[in-house]
């Protein structure tokens, strides 16, 4: 067979320059370039932020990738602009939600960390929210997501809210007493009405066309109608979903939307029966199969949680559902450029299938003949189909006309989750989940090339025109370096909980400590994409700082209360000594004086740390109770910190420890590092 000549469609792009965050090192020459920009680096667990040192304003620099926004609670519909809004309770952002797909796009941070309910007043174009941490009514700017407090509610367990734009009444629910509330939109004060008769109505919406107030009760999983005069609720019917925490009504069509947080899906609700129907997921967290149609520049994937075929944007790493596969376990796919056909393996029926790329529908070709086929690849030079069988541990060849599999030989690994053919090197590659392997197509034997640096990697794909190997961790698309197995997320930070940040100005490298996986990562300062470096060997490294004079990366491990030095090549940490403080969350290094600073969250003090022994010495109280990020800004000579409780950027006196607020960050900033842009 003659291989096709493929167009130079570059699907994967790596942004030049790698960065990491933490307490930055001092130094850096004058003029433009790394370390002299206008934004400090910040991190909010799973997002890279840019922090303005002049006013504290923080901006999201990284995306969310395949996983999307997973914890959207409140919903509100704006009929004037035909916009569905959502409140993301993990990232504390206002989202615009696509009512056709469920896909969320961030507008901006609320500046409050407990927003889980939204309501829209169509008569005045005002978006309201409830902050459950401060128990206040908020007014939200729809252009940037920023919220302003109106006033105290007078109740500390207010759940869902809804606005009647005809009667000009804002309704709420007191979850403690199960009462309907009315809320004064001028003062924020709420007044109790009557008992609902349902114990957990966490969301409300008002249909102004019919004059009906709806609620979703989490205890019985029912849609209810609520009498606005008495407060009494009446069951309409079962929603069919376990955790509907958001409701919104499009009065122009009569469509009631719901947000099921258990499955992270947008649904529509039949207001006459209560029955819910899936619109689409907010994101994808169990993406197993990947396949590249290089001829047309399309990257496909299968998500086994929603059982759908997806199109994946190779630059942002985000997925868009094409349609249901009609099968339960399509864990691997491969594209045949000779026949312009997308194939898949369904592990539930053990069939080879073809997949319609317009609808997602899968059609059986025939049984493979073994019960555990989980990976599929096509040799684009010869047209040979390969598969891995977890029941026997063998490499198979598969007849694309019948689906029948024939054993080649043992792979030598219990499970090979992904296979892909590298047409440039003429070799078959595989993923065992933890290792990248090369597979001998004559014998089936696999040989480890490198450990994979981003947890379990399932599907694999190869782009010949850019010589790029990529894979999926289930929730993120990653690029894989075949020499060392290092993975770099595509479009998202891709790390669940980065706490510490440090910036090596001279190397233009930003480092982060991933406390969920106990890894050192590097972060691209332009794209926010993370790359795993290696295991730290310590369980809770929350602070990082870089000394440019000795090229030393320091870390503070809260679990053992020790100062560490960290190998930036392997990620391995080495204990220097006990800090003498129980909760050193942030570190910063002043390159001009050689001083290593830390903040102890247990005593709320600034401390200095001896880099040789690790011993900390108290400087003085900060005056703020939840300071976690710390950075010495070499450009201004100011020691800066972030308070995660008040969401403020601080300027800290290094002689006394006293901090002064610079301005609000609006995002929670856990780690802070040098100027990256």
C-alpha positions as CSV (number, residue, x, y, z in Angstrom):
1,X,0.0,0.0,0.0
2,X,1.2,3.5,-0.7
3,X,0.9,6.0,2.1
4,X,-0.9,9.3,1.4
5,X,0.9,12.6,1.2
6,X,-0.6,14.5,4.1
7,X,-1.0,18.3,4.3
8,X,1.1,20.2,6.8
9,X,-1.7,20.8,9.3
10,X,0.1,21.4,12.6
11,X,-2.3,20.3,15.3
12,X,0.0,20.6,18.3
13,X,2.0,23.7,19.1
14,X,4.4,24.1,22.0
15,X,4.8,27.7,23.2
16,X,8.4,28.6,23.6
17,X,9.7,29.4,27.1
18,X,9.0,27.3,30.1
19,X,8.1,28.7,33.5
20,X,7.4,27.8,37.1
21,X,6.0,29.6,40.1
22,X,6.8,30.1,43.8
23,X,8.7,32.7,45.7
24,X,10.9,34.3,43.1
25,X,14.6,34.9,43.2
26,X,16.0,38.4,43.3
27,X,18.2,39.7,40.5
28,X,17.7,40.0,36.8
29,X,19.2,42.6,34.6
30,X,17.5,45.9,33.6
31,X,15.4,46.3,30.5
32,X,12.6,44.1,29.1
33,X,12.6,40.4,29.4
34,X,11.9,37.7,32.0
35,X,11.7,39.1,35.5
36,X,11.0,42.7,34.4
37,X,7.4,42.4,33.1
38,X,4.3,44.0,34.6
39,X,2.7,40.8,36.1
40,X,3.8,38.6,39.0
41,X,3.0,34.9,38.7
42,X,0.3,33.5,40.9
43,X,-1.4,30.2,41.2
44,X,-4.9,29.3,42.3
45,X,-4.6,25.5,42.8
46,X,-5.1,24.5,39.2
47,X,-4.8,27.8,37.3
48,X,-1.9,30.1,36.5
49,X,-2.6,33.7,37.2
50,X,-1.0,37.0,36.4
51,X,-1.1,39.4,39.4
52,X,-0.7,43.2,38.9
53,X,1.8,44.3,41.6
54,X,0.3,47.9,41.5
55,X,-3.3,47.1,42.4
56,X,-3.4,43.3,43.1
57,X,-5.8,42.5,40.2
58,X,-5.3,38.9,39.1
59,X,-6.1,37.5,35.7
60,X,-6.4,33.9,34.6
61,X,-3.6,32.9,32.2
62,X,-4.4,29.2,31.8
63,X,-7.4,27.3,30.5
64,X,-9.2,24.2,31.9
65,X,-8.5,21.6,29.1
66,X,-10.7,18.5,28.6
67,X,-12.0,18.5,32.2
68,X,-13.7,21.8,31.8
69,X,-15.5,23.4,34.8
70,X,-16.7,20.6,37.0
71,X,-18.5,22.3,39.9
72,X,-21.1,24.7,38.5
73,X,-23.9,25.3,41.0
74,X,-26.0,28.4,40.5
75,X,-27.7,29.2,37.1
76,X,-29.4,32.3,35.8
77,X,-30.8,33.2,32.4
78,X,-30.6,36.7,30.9
79,X,-33.4,36.9,28.3
80,X,-32.2,40.3,27.1
81,X,-28.9,39.0,25.8
82,X,-30.0,35.3,25.5
83,X,-27.2,34.3,28.0
84,X,-27.1,31.5,30.5
85,X,-24.8,32.2,33.4
86,X,-23.3,29.8,35.9
87,X,-21.4,30.1,39.2
88,X,-18.3,27.9,39.5
89,X,-17.7,27.2,43.2
90,X,-14.2,25.8,42.9
91,X,-12.6,28.5,40.8
92,X,-15.1,31.2,42.1
93,X,-15.8,32.5,38.7
94,X,-18.8,33.7,36.7
95,X,-19.3,31.5,33.6
96,X,-21.3,31.8,30.4
97,X,-22.8,28.3,29.7
98,X,-23.6,27.2,26.2
99,X,-27.2,26.0,26.4
100,X,-26.7,23.7,23.4
101,X,-23.6,21.9,24.7
102,X,-23.1,22.6,28.4
103,X,-19.6,24.0,27.7
104,X,-18.6,26.8,30.1
105,X,-16.5,29.9,29.4
106,X,-15.1,32.0,32.2
107,X,-16.1,35.6,32.4
108,X,-14.0,36.4,35.5
109,X,-13.7,36.0,39.3
110,X,-16.4,37.1,41.7
111,X,-14.0,38.2,44.3
112,X,-16.0,36.2,46.9
113,X,-15.3,32.5,47.7
114,X,-18.8,31.3,48.5
115,X,-21.0,32.2,45.5
116,X,-23.2,29.3,44.6
117,X,-26.6,30.9,43.7
118,X,-27.5,33.4,40.9
119,X,-30.7,35.3,39.8
120,X,-31.3,37.7,37.0
121,X,-33.6,40.7,37.0
122,X,-34.6,41.2,33.3
123,X,-36.3,44.5,34.1
124,X,-33.2,46.2,35.3
125,X,-30.4,44.0,33.7
126,X,-29.0,43.2,37.2
127,X,-27.4,39.9,38.1
128,X,-27.6,39.0,41.8
129,X,-25.7,36.4,43.7
130,X,-25.5,35.0,47.3
131,X,-22.2,34.6,49.0
132,X,-22.6,31.8,51.6
133,X,-19.3,32.6,53.4
134,X,-20.2,36.2,54.2
135,X,-24.0,35.7,54.0
136,X,-24.4,38.7,51.8
137,X,-26.4,39.6,48.7
138,X,-24.1,40.6,45.9
139,X,-24.5,42.5,42.6
140,X,-22.4,40.9,39.8
141,X,-20.9,42.7,36.8
142,X,-21.7,40.6,33.8
143,X,-18.7,42.0,31.8
144,X,-16.0,40.8,34.2
145,X,-17.7,38.7,36.9
146,X,-16.7,41.1,39.7
147,X,-19.2,41.1,42.5
148,X,-20.1,44.0,44.9
149,X,-21.7,43.4,48.3
150,X,-25.2,45.0,48.7
151,X,-25.8,44.0,52.3
152,X,-26.2,41.3,54.9
153,X,-29.0,38.8,54.4
154,X,-29.6,38.2,58.1
155,X,-29.7,34.5,57.5
156,X,-26.7,32.2,57.4
157,X,-27.9,29.3,55.2
158,X,-29.5,31.0,52.1
159,X,-29.6,28.5,49.2
160,X,-31.1,29.2,45.8
161,X,-32.5,32.5,44.6
162,X,-34.8,33.6,41.8
163,X,-36.1,36.9,40.6
164,X,-39.7,37.7,39.5
165,X,-39.1,40.5,37.0
166,X,-42.8,41.3,36.7
167,X,-43.6,41.5,40.4
168,X,-40.0,42.8,41.2
169,X,-39.4,40.3,44.0
170,X,-36.2,38.4,44.7
171,X,-36.9,35.1,46.3
172,X,-34.5,32.8,48.3
173,X,-34.6,29.7,50.5
174,X,-33.5,29.5,54.1
175,X,-32.0,26.0,54.1
176,X,-31.8,25.8,57.9
177,X,-35.5,26.3,58.5
178,X,-36.8,25.3,55.1
179,X,-38.6,28.6,54.6
180,X,-39.2,30.7,51.5
181,X,-37.6,34.2,51.8
182,X,-38.0,37.5,50.1
183,X,-34.9,39.6,49.8
184,X,-34.6,43.4,49.6
185,X,-32.4,44.1,46.6
186,X,-31.5,47.6,48.0
187,X,-30.3,46.5,51.5
188,X,-29.8,42.7,51.1
189,X,-32.0,42.0,54.1
190,X,-34.1,38.8,53.8
191,X,-37.6,38.2,55.3
192,X,-38.9,34.8,56.1
193,X,-42.2,33.7,54.5
194,X,-43.8,30.3,54.9
195,X,-42.5,26.8,55.2
196,X,-41.7,25.0,52.0
197,X,-42.5,21.5,53.2
198,X,-39.3,20.2,51.6
199,X,-36.0,20.1,53.5
200,X,-33.3,20.8,50.9
201,X,-34.5,23.2,48.1
202,X,-31.1,24.4,47.0
203,X,-32.0,26.0,43.7
204,X,-34.9,28.2,42.4
205,X,-36.0,29.8,39.2
206,X,-39.0,31.9,38.3
207,X,-41.0,31.6,35.0
208,X,-42.4,35.1,34.5
209,X,-44.6,33.9,31.6
210,X,-46.6,31.5,33.8
211,X,-45.9,33.3,37.1
212,X,-44.5,30.0,38.6
213,X,-41.7,29.7,41.1
214,X,-39.8,26.4,40.7
215,X,-37.4,24.7,43.0
216,X,-35.2,21.5,43.0
217,X,-35.3,19.5,46.3
218,X,-32.0,17.6,46.8
219,X,-33.5,15.2,49.4
220,X,-36.2,13.8,47.2
221,X,-34.6,14.7,43.8
222,X,-37.9,16.3,42.7
223,X,-38.9,19.4,40.8
224,X,-41.4,21.4,43.0
225,X,-43.6,24.4,42.4
226,X,-43.7,27.0,45.3
227,X,-46.7,29.1,46.3
228,X,-45.1,32.6,46.7
229,X,-47.8,33.6,49.1
230,X,-47.6,30.8,51.6
231,X,-44.2,29.4,50.7
232,X,-45.7,25.9,50.4
233,X,-44.1,23.5,47.9
234,X,-45.8,21.0,45.7
235,X,-44.0,18.1,44.0
236,X,-44.1,18.0,40.2
237,X,-42.1,14.9,39.7
238,X,-38.8,13.2,39.8
239,X,-35.9,15.0,38.1
240,X,-34.0,11.7,37.4
241,X,-30.8,13.3,38.6
242,X,-29.3,13.2,42.1
243,X,-27.9,16.7,42.6
244,X,-29.6,19.5,40.7
245,X,-28.1,22.6,42.4
246,X,-28.9,25.1,39.7
247,X,-32.1,26.1,37.9
248,X,-32.8,28.8,35.3
249,X,-35.8,29.5,33.0
250,X,-35.6,30.8,29.4
251,X,-39.1,32.5,29.4
252,X,-39.0,33.0,25.6
253,X,-39.0,29.2,25.0
254,X,-40.3,28.0,28.3
255,X,-37.2,25.9,28.7
256,X,-36.1,25.2,32.3
257,X,-32.4,24.4,32.6
258,X,-30.8,22.6,35.5
259,X,-27.2,21.8,36.6
260,X,-26.6,18.4,37.9
261,X,-23.4,18.6,40.0
262,X,-23.2,14.8,40.6
263,X,-22.6,14.2,36.9
264,X,-21.4,17.7,36.0
265,X,-24.0,18.0,33.2
266,X,-26.3,20.7,32.0
267,X,-29.9,19.3,31.7
268,X,-33.3,20.6,30.6
269,X,-36.3,20.0,32.9
270,X,-39.8,19.3,31.8
271,X,-41.8,21.7,34.0
272,X,-44.9,19.6,33.7
273,X,-43.4,16.3,34.8
274,X,-40.0,17.2,36.4
275,X,-38.2,14.8,34.1
276,X,-34.6,15.9,33.3
277,X,-32.8,15.4,30.0
278,X,-29.1,15.7,29.4
279,X,-27.9,18.6,27.2
280,X,-24.2,18.0,27.6
281,X,-21.3,17.7,30.1
282,X,-19.4,20.7,31.4
283,X,-16.2,18.8,30.6
284,X,-14.8,15.3,30.1
285,X,-12.8,13.4,32.8
286,X,-12.6,9.9,31.4
287,X,-11.3,10.3,27.9
288,X,-9.6,7.1,26.9
289,X,-9.3,6.9,23.1
290,X,-7.5,9.3,20.8
291,X,-7.3,9.3,17.0
292,X,-5.9,11.8,14.5
293,X,-7.3,12.5,11.1
294,X,-4.2,14.3,9.9
295,X,-5.5,14.7,6.3
296,X,-8.3,17.0,7.6
297,X,-6.7,18.2,10.7
298,X,-9.1,16.6,13.2
299,X,-8.4,15.2,16.6
300,X,-11.1,12.7,17.9
301,X,-11.5,11.2,21.3
302,X,-13.9,9.0,23.2
303,X,-15.2,9.7,26.7
304,X,-16.3,6.5,28.4
305,X,-18.1,8.4,31.2
306,X,-20.6,10.0,28.8
307,X,-20.1,7.4,26.0
308,X,-19.6,10.1,23.4
309,X,-17.3,10.8,20.5
310,X,-15.6,14.2,20.9
311,X,-13.7,16.7,18.8
312,X,-10.6,18.0,20.6
313,X,-9.0,21.3,20.1
314,X,-5.3,20.4,20.0
315,X,-4.2,23.9,21.1
316,X,-6.6,24.5,24.0
317,X,-7.1,20.9,24.9
318,X,-10.8,21.4,25.2
319,X,-13.3,18.8,24.0
320,X,-16.7,19.2,22.2
321,X,-19.2,16.4,22.0
322,X,-20.1,15.2,18.5
323,X,-22.7,12.6,19.6
324,X,-23.4,9.4,21.5
325,X,-21.5,6.3,20.4
326,X,-24.4,4.0,21.4
327,X,-21.9,1.7,23.1
328,X,-20.6,1.6,26.7
329,X,-16.8,1.0,26.5
330,X,-15.1,2.4,23.4
331,X,-11.8,2.8,25.1
332,X,-9.6,3.1,22.0
333,X,-9.9,4.5,18.5
334,X,-7.7,4.8,15.5
335,X,-8.1,6.6,12.1
336,X,-7.4,4.8,8.8
337,X,-6.3,7.4,6.2
338,X,-6.6,4.9,3.4
339,X,-10.3,4.4,3.8
340,X,-11.0,7.7,5.6
341,X,-12.6,5.7,8.4
342,X,-12.5,6.0,12.2
343,X,-12.4,2.7,13.9
344,X,-12.8,1.8,17.6
345,X,-12.7,-1.1,20.0
346,X,-15.7,-1.7,22.3
347,X,-14.5,-3.5,25.4
348,X,-18.0,-4.3,26.5
349,X,-18.9,-6.3,23.4
350,X,-15.3,-7.0,22.3
351,X,-16.2,-5.8,18.8
352,X,-14.3,-3.8,16.3
353,X,-16.5,-0.9,15.3
354,X,-16.6,1.9,12.7
355,X,-17.6,5.4,14.0
356,X,-19.5,8.0,12.1
357,X,-17.5,11.2,12.6
358,X,-20.5,13.4,12.0
359,X,-22.8,11.8,14.5
360,X,-20.6,9.7,16.8
361,X,-22.7,6.6,16.1
362,X,-20.7,3.3,16.2
363,X,-21.5,0.3,14.0
364,X,-20.1,-3.2,14.8
365,X,-17.7,-4.7,12.2
366,X,-17.4,-8.0,14.0
367,X,-16.0,-9.7,17.2
368,X,-12.3,-9.7,17.9
369,X,-12.6,-13.1,19.5
370,X,-10.9,-12.2,22.8
371,X,-12.5,-10.6,25.8
372,X,-10.2,-7.8,26.8
373,X,-9.2,-5.6,23.8
374,X,-8.4,-2.1,25.1
375,X,-6.0,-0.4,22.6
376,X,-6.0,0.1,18.9
377,X,-3.5,1.4,16.3
378,X,-3.1,1.4,12.6
379,X,0.2,1.2,10.8
380,X,-0.3,3.9,8.2
381,X,2.5,2.5,6.0
382,X,1.1,-1.1,5.6
383,X,-2.5,-0.7,6.8
384,X,-2.1,-3.3,9.5
385,X,-4.4,-3.0,12.5
386,X,-2.8,-3.7,16.0
387,X,-4.6,-4.1,19.3
388,X,-3.7,-5.1,22.9
389,X,-5.6,-7.7,24.8
390,X,-5.6,-7.4,28.6
391,X,-7.0,-10.8,29.1
392,X,-4.0,-12.6,27.6
393,X,-1.5,-9.7,27.7
394,X,-0.9,-10.3,23.9
395,X,-0.4,-8.0,20.9
396,X,-3.0,-8.8,18.2
397,X,-3.5,-8.0,14.6
398,X,-7.1,-7.4,13.6
399,X,-8.8,-7.9,10.3
400,X,-10.6,-4.6,9.5
401,X,-13.2,-6.5,7.3
402,X,-14.3,-9.0,10.0
403,X,-12.9,-7.7,13.3
404,X,-11.2,-11.0,14.0
405,X,-8.0,-10.8,16.1
406,X,-4.9,-12.9,15.7
407,X,-2.2,-13.1,18.4
408,X,1.2,-11.9,17.6
409,X,2.8,-12.6,20.9
410,X,3.0,-11.5,24.6
411,X,3.6,-7.8,25.2
412,X,5.1,-8.5,28.6
413,X,2.8,-6.0,30.4
414,X,-0.5,-6.8,32.0
415,X,-2.2,-3.8,30.5
416,X,-1.3,-1.7,27.5
417,X,-3.9,1.1,27.5
418,X,-2.8,3.0,24.4
419,X,-1.2,2.1,21.1
420,X,-0.1,4.4,18.3
421,X,2.0,4.0,15.1
422,X,4.9,6.4,14.6
423,X,5.1,6.6,10.8
424,X,8.4,8.6,10.9
425,X,10.3,6.1,13.0
426,X,8.3,3.1,11.7
427,X,7.6,1.9,15.2
428,X,4.6,0.9,17.3
429,X,4.5,2.8,20.7
430,X,2.3,2.0,23.7
431,X,1.4,3.2,27.1
432,X,1.1,0.8,30.1
433,X,-0.4,3.7,32.0
434,X,2.8,4.5,33.8
435,X,5.4,3.8,31.1
436,X,6.0,4.6,27.5
437,X,7.0,1.4,25.6
438,X,8.1,0.4,22.1
439,X,6.4,-2.7,20.7
440,X,8.0,-5.3,18.4
441,X,5.4,-5.9,15.8
442,X,7.0,-9.3,14.9
443,X,7.0,-10.8,18.4
444,X,4.6,-8.5,20.3
445,X,7.3,-7.8,23.0
446,X,7.2,-4.4,24.6
447,X,10.3,-2.5,25.8
448,X,10.2,0.4,28.3
449,X,11.4,3.7,26.7
450,X,10.7,6.0,29.7
451,X,8.4,6.4,32.6
452,X,5.4,8.7,31.9
453,X,5.5,11.8,34.0
454,X,1.8,12.7,34.3
455,X,0.1,9.9,36.1
456,X,-1.8,7.3,34.1
457,X,-1.8,7.9,30.4
458,X,-4.4,6.0,28.3
459,X,-4.9,6.8,24.6
460,X,-2.0,7.8,22.4
461,X,-1.8,9.7,19.1
462,X,1.0,10.7,16.8
463,X,1.1,13.7,14.4
464,X,3.7,13.1,11.7
465,X,3.7,16.6,10.4
466,X,4.9,18.0,13.7
467,X,6.6,14.8,15.0
468,X,4.5,15.1,18.1
469,X,3.4,12.3,20.4
470,X,0.3,13.1,22.6
471,X,-1.8,11.2,25.0
472,X,-4.7,11.6,27.4
473,X,-4.8,11.3,31.2
474,X,-8.6,11.0,31.1
475,X,-9.1,14.7,32.0
476,X,-6.3,16.4,30.1
477,X,-4.6,16.2,26.7
478,X,-0.8,16.0,27.1
479,X,2.2,16.2,24.9
480,X,4.8,13.5,25.6
481,X,8.6,13.6,25.2
482,X,9.5,10.2,24.1
483,X,13.1,10.5,25.3
484,X,12.2,11.0,29.0
485,X,8.4,10.4,29.1
486,X,7.7,13.9,30.4
487,X,4.2,15.1,29.8
488,X,3.2,18.7,29.1
489,X,-0.5,19.6,29.4
490,X,-2.1,21.2,26.4
491,X,-4.2,24.3,27.1
492,X,-4.4,23.9,30.9
493,X,-2.1,23.8,33.9
494,X,-3.3,20.2,34.3
495,X,-2.3,19.9,37.9
496,X,-5.0,19.8,40.6
497,X,-3.3,21.5,43.4
498,X,-0.2,23.7,42.9
499,X,0.6,25.6,46.1
500,X,4.2,26.8,45.9
501,X,5.7,28.9,43.1
502,X,9.3,30.1,42.3
503,X,10.8,31.8,39.3
504,X,14.3,31.3,37.9
505,X,14.7,34.6,36.1
506,X,17.9,33.7,34.3
507,X,16.6,30.4,32.9
508,X,13.1,31.8,32.5
509,X,11.7,28.8,34.3
510,X,8.7,28.9,36.6
511,X,8.5,26.0,39.2
512,X,5.5,24.8,41.0
513,X,4.9,22.3,43.8
514,X,2.0,19.9,43.1
515,X,0.8,18.8,46.6
516,X,-1.7,16.4,45.3
517,X,0.9,14.2,43.6
518,X,3.9,15.4,45.5
519,X,5.6,16.5,42.3
520,X,7.8,19.3,41.1
521,X,6.3,20.8,37.9
522,X,7.4,23.5,35.5
523,X,4.8,25.9,34.1
524,X,4.9,27.7,30.8
525,X,4.5,31.4,31.7
526,X,2.8,32.2,28.4
527,X,0.3,29.3,28.1
528,X,0.1,28.2,31.7
529,X,0.7,24.6,30.6
530,X,2.3,22.3,33.3
531,X,5.1,19.8,32.8
532,X,5.9,17.1,35.5
533,X,9.5,17.1,36.5
534,X,9.6,14.4,39.2
535,X,8.6,13.3,42.7
536,X,9.6,15.6,45.5
537,X,9.7,12.9,48.1
538,X,7.9,15.1,50.6
539,X,4.2,15.0,51.2
540,X,3.2,18.7,51.4
541,X,5.6,21.2,49.9
542,X,3.6,24.4,50.0
543,X,6.4,27.1,49.6
544,X,9.0,27.5,47.0
545,X,11.8,30.1,46.5
546,X,14.7,30.4,44.1
547,X,18.2,31.7,44.9
548,X,19.7,32.9,41.6
549,X,23.2,33.4,43.2
550,X,23.6,29.7,44.0
551,X,21.0,28.4,41.6
552,X,19.2,26.7,44.5
553,X,15.5,26.0,44.6
554,X,14.2,25.9,48.2
555,X,11.0,24.4,49.5
556,X,9.1,24.2,52.8
557,X,7.4,21.0,53.7
558,X,4.5,21.6,56.0
559,X,4.1,17.9,56.9
560,X,7.6,17.6,58.4
561,X,8.1,21.3,59.0
562,X,11.5,21.3,57.2
563,X,13.3,23.5,54.8
564,X,14.3,21.6,51.6
565,X,16.6,22.0,48.6
566,X,15.1,20.7,45.4
567,X,16.8,19.2,42.4
568,X,15.3,21.1,39.5
569,X,16.2,18.3,37.1
570,X,14.7,15.4,39.0
571,X,12.3,17.1,41.4
572,X,13.8,15.3,44.4
573,X,13.9,17.2,47.6
574,X,16.6,17.0,50.3
575,X,16.0,18.1,53.9
576,X,18.1,20.9,55.1
577,X,16.7,21.1,58.7
578,X,13.8,21.9,60.9
579,X,12.1,25.3,60.4
580,X,10.9,25.5,64.0
581,X,7.5,26.7,62.8
582,X,4.5,24.5,62.1
583,X,2.9,25.9,59.0
584,X,5.4,27.7,56.7
585,X,3.2,28.2,53.6
586,X,5.2,30.6,51.5
587,X,8.8,31.3,50.8
588,X,10.6,34.2,49.1
589,X,14.3,35.0,48.4
590,X,15.8,38.5,48.3
591,X,18.8,38.1,45.9
592,X,20.3,41.5,46.9
593,X,20.7,40.7,50.6
594,X,20.7,36.9,50.4
595,X,17.7,36.7,52.8
596,X,15.3,33.8,52.7
597,X,11.8,34.8,54.0
598,X,8.8,32.7,55.0
599,X,5.3,33.1,56.3
600,X,4.1,30.9,59.1
601,X,0.3,30.5,58.8
602,X,0.1,29.0,62.3
603,X,1.3,32.2,64.1
604,X,0.6,34.6,61.2
605,X,4.2,35.9,61.3
606,X,6.9,36.8,58.8
607,X,10.1,34.8,59.5
608,X,13.6,34.7,58.1
609,X,15.2,31.3,57.4
610,X,18.8,30.3,57.6
611,X,19.4,28.5,54.2
612,X,22.2,26.4,55.7
613,X,20.3,25.0,58.7
614,X,16.7,25.6,57.9
615,X,16.1,27.4,61.3
616,X,13.5,30.1,61.2
617,X,13.5,33.3,63.2
618,X,10.3,35.4,63.8
619,X,10.4,38.9,62.4
620,X,6.9,40.0,63.5
621,X,3.1,39.7,63.0
622,X,1.7,40.2,59.5
623,X,-1.6,41.5,60.6
624,X,-3.4,39.2,58.2
625,X,-4.6,35.7,59.1
626,X,-4.3,33.7,55.9
627,X,-1.1,34.7,54.1
628,X,0.1,31.9,51.9
629,X,1.9,33.4,48.8
630,X,5.2,35.2,49.2
631,X,7.5,36.9,46.7
632,X,10.3,39.4,46.8
633,X,9.8,41.7,43.8
634,X,13.3,42.5,42.6
635,X,12.0,45.3,40.3
636,X,10.5,47.4,43.1
637,X,12.4,45.9,46.1
638,X,9.1,45.2,47.8
639,X,8.3,42.0,49.7
640,X,4.8,41.0,48.7
641,X,2.3,38.4,49.9
642,X,-1.2,37.2,49.2
643,X,-3.9,36.7,51.8
644,X,-6.2,33.9,50.7
645,X,-9.0,34.8,53.1
646,X,-9.4,38.5,52.2
647,X,-8.3,37.9,48.6
648,X,-5.7,40.7,48.8
649,X,-2.2,41.4,47.6
650,X,0.0,42.7,50.4
651,X,3.2,44.8,50.7
652,X,5.2,43.5,53.7
653,X,7.8,45.4,55.8
654,X,10.7,43.0,56.0
655,X,12.0,44.6,59.2
656,X,8.7,44.3,61.2
657,X,6.6,41.8,59.3
658,X,3.7,44.3,59.1
659,X,1.6,44.0,55.9
660,X,-0.4,46.6,54.1
661,X,-3.1,45.8,51.5
662,X,-2.2,46.8,48.0
663,X,-5.5,45.8,46.4
664,X,-7.9,42.9,45.8
665,X,-6.8,39.9,43.8
666,X,-10.4,38.6,43.4
667,X,-8.9,35.2,42.8
668,X,-7.5,33.1,45.7
669,X,-3.8,33.2,45.1
670,X,-2.1,30.4,46.9
671,X,1.4,30.9,45.5
672,X,3.3,33.9,44.3
673,X,6.4,34.3,42.2
674,X,8.5,36.8,40.1
675,X,7.5,38.9,37.1
676,X,6.8,36.6,34.2
677,X,5.3,39.0,31.6
